[in-house]
Amino acid sequence: SQWQQAEPMEPEGNGTYTYVVVLGETRFEQFQIWLDGESHRVLHPGHAKGFKDTTVFGPDSMGHGCNWVIDGRQELPA
């Protein structure tokens, strides 16, 4: 959505929620988690380009520019 609107997550039970991210042509996406769709209640990695297993910060309104990354691009051989 290019940050135009929050996309709802699906409840899976036991406090777990999921969302399927479809990688676009670039195979590179960035995201944050907005609680209840509110941009001032953000879960974020605390820095730009956070990867999996990164510490989670929030919920707060300090997440501007702090996004997780899903990188599906292939690494080129050295």
Secondary structure, DSSP 4 states (H G I P E B T S, - for coil): -TTSSPPPPEEEETTEEE-PPPP-TTSEEEE-EEGGG-TTSEEE-SSTTB-TTPPPEEEES--TT--EEEE-PPPPP-
